[in-house]
């Protein structure tokens, strides 16, 4: 039977991790850009981007935990929450980029929208890589739970004094 520690892989170097990040995150991001464009034909773009961002963040976090950063298994809830925080920033960057595009170009075509969206996503992606590598999937941080306080040990002399000399005195015969 395989233990969690034996499943744990060695952390990849920065270049390898970045290449994996681009492959996994970039693949998910590219698919997401087409999904956002398709959904935006039915619902407002901001809502489509929010839905796709949530789904793609969950998928990408799992891929990054298992493959990109060699965490050795599924992402934890903590990692998902931290990754979601960085994704929220990425969402704001892509929304801001699309808003600026709409302000500068009256009727941008689909190709221009894709270029702007993917460029903003790439910029946000570099920031996400740094956060994920240094914070979310950092290896040097202890994964042990917080210390739980317990009662202090009682010295033997005090423990003996607390026990009655004759335990039978606690019980009365009927």
C-alpha positions as CSV (number, residue, x, y, z in Angstrom):
1,X,0.0,0.0,0.0
2,X,1.4,3.4,-1.0
3,X,1.7,6.0,1.7
4,X,1.2,9.8,1.2
5,X,4.9,10.4,1.8
6,X,5.9,7.9,-0.9
7,X,3.6,9.5,-3.4
8,X,5.2,12.9,-2.7
9,X,7.4,13.8,-5.6
10,X,10.5,16.0,-5.6
11,X,9.6,19.6,-6.2
12,X,10.4,20.5,-9.8
13,X,12.8,23.3,-10.6
14,X,11.5,26.8,-11.4
15,X,11.9,26.3,-15.2
16,X,10.2,22.9,-15.2
17,X,7.4,24.1,-13.0
18,X,6.9,27.2,-15.2
19,X,6.8,25.0,-18.4
20,X,4.2,22.7,-16.7
21,X,2.3,25.8,-15.5
22,X,2.2,27.2,-19.1
23,X,1.1,23.8,-20.5
24,X,-1.6,23.1,-17.9
25,X,-2.7,26.6,-17.0
26,X,-2.3,27.8,-20.6
27,X,-4.3,24.9,-22.0
28,X,-7.1,25.5,-19.5
29,X,-6.9,29.3,-20.2
30,X,-7.1,28.8,-23.9
31,X,-10.1,26.5,-23.6
32,X,-11.6,29.0,-21.2
33,X,-11.2,31.9,-23.6
34,X,-13.3,30.0,-26.2
35,X,-15.8,29.0,-23.6
36,X,-16.2,32.6,-22.4
37,X,-16.7,33.8,-26.0
38,X,-19.4,31.1,-26.6
39,X,-21.2,31.8,-23.3
40,X,-21.1,35.6,-23.9
41,X,-23.4,35.1,-26.8
42,X,-26.1,33.9,-24.3
43,X,-25.3,35.8,-21.1
44,X,-23.4,39.0,-20.3
45,X,-19.7,38.8,-20.8
46,X,-18.9,39.6,-17.2
47,X,-21.1,36.7,-15.9
48,X,-19.7,34.3,-18.5
49,X,-16.2,35.2,-17.5
50,X,-17.1,34.7,-13.8
51,X,-18.6,31.2,-14.4
52,X,-15.7,30.1,-16.6
53,X,-13.2,31.5,-14.2
54,X,-14.6,29.4,-11.3
55,X,-14.7,26.2,-13.3
56,X,-11.3,26.7,-14.9
57,X,-9.7,27.6,-11.5
58,X,-10.9,24.4,-9.9
59,X,-9.6,22.4,-12.8
60,X,-6.3,24.2,-13.0
61,X,-5.7,24.0,-9.3
62,X,-6.1,20.2,-9.4
63,X,-3.7,20.0,-12.4
64,X,-1.2,22.2,-10.7
65,X,-1.3,20.2,-7.5
66,X,-0.9,16.9,-9.2
67,X,1.5,17.8,-12.0
68,X,2.9,21.3,-12.2
69,X,4.3,21.7,-8.6
70,X,4.6,18.0,-7.8
71,X,2.5,18.2,-4.6
72,X,1.8,14.4,-4.9
73,X,-1.9,14.3,-4.8
74,X,-5.1,16.3,-4.9
75,X,-5.2,19.9,-3.9
76,X,-6.3,20.7,-0.3
77,X,-9.2,23.1,0.5
78,X,-6.6,25.6,1.7
79,X,-4.8,25.4,-1.7
80,X,-8.1,25.8,-3.5
81,X,-9.0,28.9,-1.5
82,X,-5.6,30.5,-2.0
83,X,-5.7,29.7,-5.7
84,X,-9.2,31.2,-5.9
85,X,-7.8,34.4,-4.4
86,X,-5.2,34.7,-7.1
87,X,-7.8,33.8,-9.7
88,X,-10.0,36.6,-8.4
89,X,-7.2,39.0,-9.2
90,X,-6.8,37.4,-12.6
91,X,-10.6,37.8,-13.2
92,X,-10.3,41.5,-12.3
93,X,-7.4,42.0,-14.7
94,X,-9.3,40.3,-17.6
95,X,-12.4,42.3,-16.9
96,X,-10.4,45.6,-16.7
97,X,-8.7,44.7,-20.0
98,X,-12.0,44.0,-21.7
99,X,-13.6,47.2,-20.3
100,X,-10.7,49.3,-21.6
101,X,-11.0,47.6,-25.0
102,X,-14.7,48.5,-25.1
103,X,-13.9,52.1,-24.2
104,X,-11.3,52.4,-26.9
105,X,-12.9,50.4,-29.7
106,X,-16.6,50.9,-30.5
107,X,-17.2,47.5,-32.0
108,X,-14.1,45.2,-31.5
109,X,-14.0,42.0,-33.6
110,X,-13.8,38.6,-32.1
111,X,-10.1,38.3,-33.0
112,X,-9.2,41.6,-31.2
113,X,-11.3,40.5,-28.2
114,X,-9.4,37.2,-28.1
115,X,-6.0,38.9,-28.4
116,X,-6.8,41.4,-25.5
117,X,-8.4,38.7,-23.3
118,X,-5.5,36.2,-23.9
119,X,-2.9,39.0,-23.3
120,X,-4.5,40.0,-20.0
121,X,-4.8,36.3,-19.1
122,X,-1.1,35.8,-19.8
123,X,-0.1,38.8,-17.7
124,X,-2.3,37.6,-14.8
125,X,-1.0,34.0,-15.3
126,X,2.6,35.1,-14.7
127,X,1.5,36.6,-11.4
128,X,-0.5,33.5,-10.5
129,X,2.5,31.3,-11.2
130,X,4.6,33.3,-8.7
131,X,1.8,33.2,-6.0
132,X,1.1,29.5,-6.6
133,X,4.8,28.5,-6.5
134,X,5.8,30.7,-3.5
135,X,2.7,30.6,-1.4
136,X,0.0,28.0,-2.4
137,X,2.2,25.0,-3.2
138,X,5.4,26.0,-1.3
139,X,7.3,23.0,0.0
140,X,9.1,24.7,2.9
141,X,5.9,25.4,4.8
142,X,5.0,22.8,7.4
143,X,1.8,21.0,6.6
144,X,1.3,20.0,10.2
145,X,-1.9,21.2,12.0
146,X,-1.7,24.0,14.5
147,X,-0.4,23.1,17.9
148,X,-3.1,22.1,20.4
149,X,-2.6,23.1,24.0
150,X,-2.9,20.3,26.5
151,X,-2.7,20.2,30.3
152,X,0.7,20.4,31.7
153,X,2.2,17.1,33.1
154,X,1.6,16.6,36.8
155,X,4.7,15.8,38.9
156,X,4.6,12.2,40.2
157,X,4.6,13.4,43.9
158,X,1.4,15.4,43.3
159,X,-0.2,12.6,41.4
160,X,0.4,10.2,44.3
161,X,-0.9,12.6,46.8
162,X,-4.2,13.0,44.8
163,X,-4.9,9.2,44.9
164,X,-6.4,7.9,48.2
165,X,-4.1,5.6,50.2
166,X,-6.8,2.9,50.3
167,X,-9.0,2.8,47.2
168,X,-11.4,0.6,49.1
169,X,-12.5,3.5,51.2
170,X,-14.3,4.9,48.1
171,X,-16.6,1.9,48.0
172,X,-19.0,1.0,50.7
173,X,-20.3,-2.5,51.2
174,X,-24.0,-2.7,51.2
